[in-house]
Amino acid sequence: MKPSTWSPRATTALRRGAAVTAALLVALSAAGVPATAAEGPSREEVYRELGVTEQPVDYVILVDTSGSMKAKGRYDTVRSTLRTFLDGLNRSDHVALVTFDDRPEARYIGSAGDPAAIVARLPKKPDANGGTDIGAALDQALRELERDDAASVASVVMLTDGKHQPPRRTAYPKSSGPPWKTLRKRADALAERTELAGYALPLASGASGADRLGDVIDNTVVLRPGSIQDLGRYLQRAGDSTRARSAAKLLASDKGKGVTASWKRADVRDVTDGSATASITFRSSTTHVPLTVSDTRVSAVSAPVDVSGVPRRLTLKPGESRTYSVRLEGKPGGGGPFRHTEEASATLRVSGQVSSPWQKALAPDVDLKVLAAVATTGDPLSVRAEIGSALLLPAILLVLAVALVLGALRWRSVNRPALTGVLTAAPVFANAILPERIPLTGRWVTFRPHGGGHGTVHGRRRRTAQGPMVDLMIRYVPDDGTGRPDRVVCAPGARAVVGGLSFTHRLDSPTAGPSLAGVRPESPR
């Protein structure tokens, strides 16, 4: 990969950006708004929260000590500036300080805890007659990072002012070829298990040797200070980039994670009164990154209820669960006016934008890549309501009962009116025989004539021009009769014949004639 370059023009733009940022911070302070509240946590605060300072990093610092480094005070600037760079490292970091000219030499290997002692290991001045064997220096750097106890994040920082000009007896006589390919393979193997990056700082124009670092380590940034006085700032930038990579490695496990929401308990909620309460739990699945859900809106799918009670903005710590009590308003709809139970399944839906308050502080070096939407999990919530009037069905049944009673009374009044008077019965062809009397009382009368047979009498009301009248419905079966009884209708005060008997209705109560044996009134049928 072609190494990237930070130019002096970019430096000027950065300075202007820093000035604008400072002006904004002053304006916010004047307005009474804390900068941390407006901008979120700073990168240093994020690093402290992550414990980046506790994560060890390997630094291999390659310092050119060839004769050309004496020009324009370059070597003295490196010595003084390197101390500032080392001051920014953590005690847990591992530093290998290697100088190179005709050959590389390890000046210090150990903890970064004592910057003064590390810088003191540098030679007082460069080798006036020394060459520049960059290949051998890179070989030494890779051997240092290939040790068993190497950190998971490593940086190679190379400071040189010349080209690759090795002595005659070197494994890297040219700037390319098989030895350099071997170095590249070793660096690629390291990069598979280590966050490896290179930072090359050419200290003079035409110092193409710095580009050789990019030939070996794929992830290399070539920093081009405008002058040797810019060295300190560029070294600091290399250190900041390494810390960002350390943070990115810690945060890699949170990529693709986000916020989930679910009903706390998916049991039945009764909304007969128009509302009920439920609980929604929001969970963060991250290990390190805090998450914020903005413009939060909660609704229920497949159930006609509104959900309220979740704040529009909420922030969750890594791995935190937070439960909110919400109100369900509405009720399941259904047809029919009768009292019945309606149920529906309320599937949770949550909309909102998921982000992290750390995103701005870590960008662009670290892309958190959290899920932007809230995912819903768990079973739907069951909502139930009693729909319709509880009094309607009993009222209808009561009306039907009253109608049936009135109908029965009406039927009884028409088909079973109270009987009055006397009915006489005599054989049609036996004039000498006195007629037998059948007293008409009640609504149904049975009789047995002395001549044999049996019969019944009941009334039926009918309307006439003179007013309502009651006809007598006479049924009689002689002893020798078979099948259904003979029937005849006898008008009030009239005479009718059936089954060989002549029946005469009298409204008065004559005393002549015997009563029919077995005559008795019965309840209406």
C-alpha positions in Angstrom: 0.0 0.0 0.0 1.3 3.4 -0.8 2.2 5.3 2.4 0.0 8.3 3.2 1.5 11.8 3.7 0.7 14.7 6.0 1.9 17.8 4.3 2.7 21.3 5.6 -0.5 22.6 4.0 -2.5 20.1 6.1 -0.6 21.3 9.1 -1.7 24.8 8.5 -5.3 23.6 8.1 -5.1 21.8 11.4 -3.8 24.9 13.1 -6.7 26.9 11.7 -9.1 24.2 12.8 -7.6 24.3 16.3 -8.1 28.1 16.5 -11.7 27.8 15.4 -12.3 25.1 18.0 -10.8 27.2 20.7 -13.0 30.2 19.7 -16.1 28.0 19.9 -15.1 26.7 23.4 -14.7 30.3 24.6 -18.1 31.2 23.2 -19.7 28.2 24.9 -18.1 29.1 28.2 -19.4 32.7 27.8 -22.9 31.4 27.2 -22.7 29.4 30.4 -22.7 26.0 28.5 -20.0 23.6 29.7 -17.9 22.4 26.8 -18.2 18.8 27.9 -22.0 19.0 27.9 -22.0 20.6 24.4 -19.3 18.5 22.8 -19.4 15.2 24.8 -16.4 13.7 26.5 -12.9 14.5 25.1 -10.7 11.8 23.6 -8.5 11.8 26.8 -11.6 11.2 28.9 -12.6 8.3 26.6 -9.1 6.9 26.9 -9.2 7.1 30.7 -12.6 5.4 30.7 -11.3 2.6 28.5 -8.2 2.2 30.4 -6.0 2.7 27.3 -3.2 3.9 29.5 -3.2 0.4 31.1 -2.9 -1.4 27.8 0.8 -2.0 26.9 2.0 -0.9 23.5 5.3 -1.8 21.9 7.4 1.1 20.4 10.5 0.5 18.3 12.2 3.8 17.7 14.8 3.8 14.9 17.1 6.9 15.0 19.4 7.6 12.2 23.0 8.3 13.5 24.7 8.6 10.1 27.1 11.5 9.5 24.5 13.6 7.7 22.4 13.8 10.8 24.9 16.4 12.2 23.8 18.9 9.6 21.5 21.8 10.7 21.4 20.4 14.2 19.1 17.5 13.2 20.6 15.1 15.7 20.4 17.5 18.6 16.8 18.2 17.8 16.0 14.5 17.7 17.6 14.0 21.1 15.6 16.9 22.7 12.3 16.2 21.0 12.4 12.5 21.6 12.4 13.2 25.3 9.0 15.0 24.9 7.6 12.1 22.9 8.7 9.6 25.5 7.1 11.7 28.3 3.7 11.0 26.6 4.1 7.2 26.8 2.8 5.1 29.7 5.0 3.2 32.1 3.4 0.0 30.9 4.6 0.6 27.3 7.6 -1.2 26.0 10.3 0.8 24.2 13.2 -0.4 22.1 15.5 2.4 21.1 17.7 1.5 18.2 20.2 3.6 16.4 21.4 2.8 12.9 24.2 3.9 10.6 26.5 1.2 9.1 24.7 -1.2 11.4 21.8 -1.1 13.9 22.5 -1.1 17.6 19.9 -1.5 20.4 20.5 1.4 22.9 17.7 0.6 25.3 15.0 -2.1 25.6 12.5 -2.0 28.5 9.8 0.0 30.1 8.9 3.6 29.0 8.8 4.7 32.6 12.0 6.8 32.7 12.2 8.9 29.5 15.4 10.7 30.7 17.2 7.4 31.2 16.2 6.3 27.7 17.3 9.4 25.9 20.6 9.3 27.9 21.4 6.0 26.1 21.7 7.8 22.8 25.2 8.6 21.6 26.3 12.2 22.1 26.7 12.7 18.4 26.2 10.8 15.2 29.0 8.8 13.5 30.6 11.2 11.1 31.7 8.3 8.7 28.6 6.1 9.2 26.4 5.0 6.4 22.6 4.4 6.4 21.6 0.7 6.5 17.8 1.1 6.7 17.2 -2.6 5.8 19.3 -3.9 8.8 17.5 -1.4 11.1 14.1 -2.7 10.0 15.3 -6.3 10.5 16.2 -5.4 14.1 12.8 -3.8 14.6 10.9 -6.8 13.4 13.0 -9.2 15.6 12.1 -7.1 18.6 8.4 -7.3 17.8 8.6 -11.0 17.1 9.3 -11.9 20.7 6.8 -14.1 22.6 5.7 -11.4 25.1 5.1 -8.7 22.5 2.1 -6.4 23.0 -0.9 -6.6 20.8 -0.4 -3.1 19.5 3.0 -2.1 18.1 4.5 0.9 16.3 7.7 1.4 14.5 8.9 5.0 14.4 11.8 5.8 12.1 13.6 9.1 12.0 16.1 9.5 9.1 17.5 12.3 6.9 18.9 10.2 4.0 18.6 7.4 1.6 19.3 3.7 2.1 23.1 3.8 1.7 24.4 0.6 3.5 28.1 -0.5 3.8 29.5 -3.1 1.5 29.0 -6.0 3.8 25.2 -5.9 4.3 22.3 -8.2 3.7 20.5 -5.3 2.1 22.8 -3.9 -0.6 19.9 -2.3 -2.6 16.6 -0.6 -1.8 14.6 -3.6 -3.2 15.0 -7.2 -3.9 14.5 -10.6 -2.2 15.8 -9.5 1.3 13.2 -6.7 1.3 10.4 -9.2 0.3 11.4 -11.3 3.2 11.1 -8.3 5.6 7.7 -7.7 4.1 6.5 -11.2 4.7 7.7 -11.1 8.3 5.9 -7.8 8.8 2.7 -9.2 7.3 2.9 -12.2 9.6 3.2 -9.9 12.6 0.2 -7.8 11.4 -2.0 -10.9 11.5 -1.6 -11.1 15.3 -0.7 -7.5 16.2 -2.0 -4.1 15.4 1.2 -3.1 13.6 1.8 0.4 12.2 4.8 2.4 11.0 5.5 6.1 11.3 8.3 7.5 9.1 9.7 11.0 9.6 12.0 12.1 6.9 14.1 14.9 8.4 15.5 16.4 5.1 14.3 16.9 1.6 15.1 13.9 -0.6 15.2 11.6 2.5 13.8 8.7 0.5 15.0 6.2 3.1 11.8 7.0 5.2 9.7 5.5 2.4 11.4 2.1 2.8 9.4 1.7 6.0 6.2 1.7 4.0 7.7 -1.0 1.7 8.0 -3.3 4.7 5.0 -2.4 6.9 1.8 -2.0 5.0 0.1 0.3 7.5 2.7 3.1 7.4 2.1 6.9 7.6 4.9 9.1 6.3 4.9 12.3 8.3 6.6 15.2 6.6 7.4 18.0 9.0 8.0 21.4 7.4 11.2 21.7 9.3 13.2 19.9 11.9 11.4 22.2 14.5 8.1 20.5 13.6 9.5 17.1 14.7 8.1 17.2 18.2 4.5 17.8 17.0 4.8 15.0 14.5 6.2 12.6 17.0 3.3 13.4 19.3 0.9 12.7 16.4 2.5 9.3 16.0 2.0 8.6 19.7 -1.7 9.8 19.5 -2.3 7.5 16.5 -0.9 4.6 18.4 -3.2 5.2 21.4 -6.1 5.5 19.0 -5.2 2.1 17.5 -5.0 0.7 21.0 -8.5 2.0 21.7 -9.8 0.6 18.4 -8.5 -2.8 19.4 -10.3 -2.7 22.7 -13.5 -1.5 21.0 -13.4 -4.1 18.2 -15.6 -6.4 20.2 -18.4 -3.8 20.3 -18.6 -3.5 16.5 -22.1 -4.4 15.3 -23.6 -4.3 18.7 -26.3 -1.9 19.9 -29.5 -1.6 21.9 -32.4 -4.1 22.2 -35.8 -3.5 23.7 -38.5 -6.0 25.0 -41.5 -6.2 27.1 -40.3 -7.0 30.7 -43.0 -9.7 31.1 -45.2 -10.7 28.2 -48.2 -11.6 30.3 -51.8 -10.4 29.8 -52.7 -6.8 30.4 -56.4 -5.9 31.0 -57.3 -2.7 29.3 -61.1 -2.9 29.9 -61.0 0.5 31.6 -59.1 2.0 28.6 -55.6 1.9 30.1 -53.1 -0.4 31.8 -49.4 -0.3 32.8 -46.6 -2.4 31.4 -42.8 -2.3 31.5 -40.2 -2.1 28.7 -36.6 -3.0 29.2 -33.8 -1.4 27.1 -30.5 -3.3 27.1 -27.0 -2.4 25.8 -25.1 -5.3 24.3 -21.8 -3.5 24.3 -18.8 -4.2 26.6 -17.1 -0.8 26.5 -19.1 1.8 24.5 -22.0 3.8 26.1 -24.9 4.2 23.8 -27.6 6.9 23.4 -31.0 6.4 21.8 -32.4 9.7 20.4 -35.9 10.6 19.2 -37.2 7.4 20.9 -40.8 6.4 19.9 -42.5 3.3 21.1 -45.6 1.7 19.5 -47.5 -1.6 19.5 -48.0 -3.5 16.3 -51.2 -5.5 15.8 -53.0 -4.0 18.8 -55.0 -0.8 18.9 -53.2 0.7 21.9 -50.9 3.7 22.3 -47.7 3.3 24.4 -46.3 6.3 26.4 -43.8 6.7 29.2 -40.4 6.2 27.5 -38.2 9.3 27.4 -37.3 10.7 24.0 -33.6 10.4 24.8 -31.9 7.8 26.9 -28.3 6.8 27.5 -27.1 3.3 28.5 -23.8 2.4 30.0 -22.0 -0.6 28.5 -24.0 -3.7 29.3 -26.6 -1.7 31.2 -30.3 -2.6 31.3 -32.9 0.0 32.1 -36.7 -0.6 32.6 -39.3 2.0 32.1 -43.0 1.8 33.2 -45.2 2.7 30.3 -49.0 3.2 29.9 -51.1 1.4 27.4 -54.1 3.4 26.3 -56.9 2.0 24.1 -58.5 -1.4 23.9 -58.9 -4.2 21.3 -61.9 -3.5 19.0 -64.5 -6.1 18.1 -68.0 -6.5 16.6 -71.2 -7.2 18.5 -72.9 -5.2 21.3 -73.0 -8.1 23.7 -70.5 -8.4 26.6 -67.5 -10.5 25.4 -63.7 -10.7 25.8 -61.4 -9.4 23.0 -57.6 -10.2 23.0 -54.8 -9.0 20.8 -51.0 -9.4 20.7 -49.0 -6.2 21.0 -45.7 -6.7 19.2 -43.2 -4.1 20.4 -41.8 -1.6 17.9 -39.2 1.0 18.9 -37.8 3.6 16.5 -34.9 5.9 17.2 -31.4 6.7 16.3 -28.7 4.8 18.2 -25.3 6.5 18.6 -22.5 6.8 21.1 -21.3 10.0 22.9 -17.8 8.7 22.1 -18.2 8.8 18.4 -17.2 12.4 17.9 -14.2 12.2 20.2 -12.8 9.1 18.6 -13.5 10.0 14.9 -12.0 9.6 12.4 -9.4 7.3 13.9 -11.9 4.9 15.5 -15.2 4.0 13.8 -17.4 2.5 16.5 -19.9 1.0 13.9 -22.7 0.4 16.4 -26.1 -0.6 15.2 -28.1 2.5 14.3 -31.5 1.1 15.1 -33.1 -0.4 18.2 -33.7 -4.1 17.8 -36.8 -5.6 19.5 -36.7 -9.1 21.1 -39.0 -11.3 23.2 -42.6 -12.3 22.9 -45.5 -9.9 22.2 -47.6 -8.5 25.0 -51.1 -9.8 25.3 -53.8 -7.2 25.9 -57.4 -8.1 26.8 -60.6 -6.1 27.3 -64.2 -6.8 28.0 -66.2 -5.3 25.1 -69.9 -4.5 24.9 -72.7 -4.0 27.5 -73.0 -6.4 30.3 -76.8 -5.5 30.7 -77.8 -5.9 27.1 -78.2 -9.7 27.0 -80.1 -9.9 30.3 -82.3 -7.1 29.1 -83.0 -8.9 25.9 -83.7 -12.2 27.7 -86.1 -10.3 30.1 -87.9 -8.8 27.1 -88.2 -12.2 25.5 -89.6 -13.7 28.8 -92.1 -10.9 29.1 -93.1 -11.3 25.5 -93.5 -15.1 26.0 -95.6 -14.5 29.1 -97.8 -11.9 27.4 -98.1 -14.2 24.4 -99.1 -17.1 26.6 -101.6 -15.0 28.4 -102.9 -13.8 25.1 -103.1 -17.3 23.7 -104.9 -18.4 26.9 -107.3 -15.5 26.7 -108.2 -16.4 23.1 -107.9 -20.2 23.1 -108.7 -21.0 26.7 -111.2 -18.4 28.0 -113.2 -19.1 31.2 -116.3 -21.2 30.5 -119.8 -20.2 31.8 -123.3 -21.6 31.6 -124.4 -25.2 31.1 -124.0 -27.5 28.1 -126.8 -30.2 27.8 -126.3 -33.4 25.9 -128.9 -35.8 24.6 -129.1 -38.5 21.9 -130.3 -37.1 18.6 -133.0 -39.8 18.0 -134.2 -40.3 21.6 -136.5 -37.5 22.3 -138.0 -39.1 25.5 -134.6 -39.1 27.3 -133.9 -36.1 29.4 -130.8 -34.2 28.4 -127.8 -34.6 30.6 -126.2 -31.4 32.1 -122.5 -30.5 31.7 -121.7 -27.5 34.1 -119.2 -25.3 32.4 -116.7 -24.0 34.9 -113.0 -23.3 34.6 -111.3 -23.4 31.1 -111.4 -27.1 30.2 -114.1 -29.6 31.1 -114.2 -33.4 30.5 -117.4 -35.4 30.5 -118.6 -39.0 30.2 -122.3 -39.4 29.1 -124.4 -42.2 30.6 -124.8 -43.6 27.1 -121.1 -44.1 26.9 -118.1 -42.4 25.3 -116.1 -39.5 26.6 -115.4 -35.9 25.5 -113.9 -32.5 26.4 -115.1 -28.9 26.2 -113.1 -25.7 26.0 -113.7 -22.2 24.7 -112.3 -20.0 21.9 -112.8 -16.3 21.9 -113.7 -14.5 18.7 -114.5 -11.0 17.8 -117.9 -10.0 16.5 -119.8 -6.8 15.6 -121.6 -7.2 19.0 -118.3 -7.6 20.8 -116.1 -10.6 21.8 -117.9 -14.0 22.1 -116.7 -17.4 23.3 -117.4 -20.4 21.1 -117.4 -23.9 22.7 -115.1 -26.4 21.1 -116.7 -29.8 21.8 -114.8 -33.1 21.2 -116.6 -36.4 21.7 -115.7 -40.0 21.0 -118.5 -42.7 21.4 -117.5 -46.0 23.0 -117.5 -47.7 19.6 -115.6 -44.8 18.0 -112.0 -45.2 16.7 -109.3 -42.8 15.7 -109.4 -39.1 16.5 -112.4 -37.6 18.4 -115.2 -35.9 16.4 -115.2 -32.1 16.8 -117.8 -29.5 16.6 -118.0 -25.8 17.3 -121.0 -24.5 19.3 -121.8 -20.8 19.3 -122.9 -19.2 22.6 -126.5 -20.3 23.3 -126.6 -22.5 20.2 -127.0 -26.2 19.4 -124.4 -28.5 17.8 -124.4 -32.3 17.0 -121.4 -34.5 17.2 -121.0 -38.3 17.6 -124.8 -38.9 17.8 -125.2 -36.5 20.6 -126.9 -33.1 20.5 -125.2 -30.5 22.6 -127.1 -27.3 23.5 -125.4 -24.4 25.3 -127.4 -22.5 27.8 -126.1 -19.4 29.5 -128.5 -19.9 32.5 -128.3 -22.9 34.8 -131.4 -25.1 34.3 -132.3 -27.5 37.0 -133.9 -30.1 34.9 -132.0 -33.2 33.7 -129.3 -35.2 35.4 -125.7 -34.2 35.4 -123.2 -36.2 33.2 -121.2 -38.7 35.2 -117.5 -37.9 35.3 -117.9 -34.2 34.6 -115.0 -32.2 35.9 -113.3 -29.0 35.1 -109.6 -29.1 34.2 -106.9 -26.6 33.9 -106.4 -25.3 30.4 -104.4 -27.2 27.9 
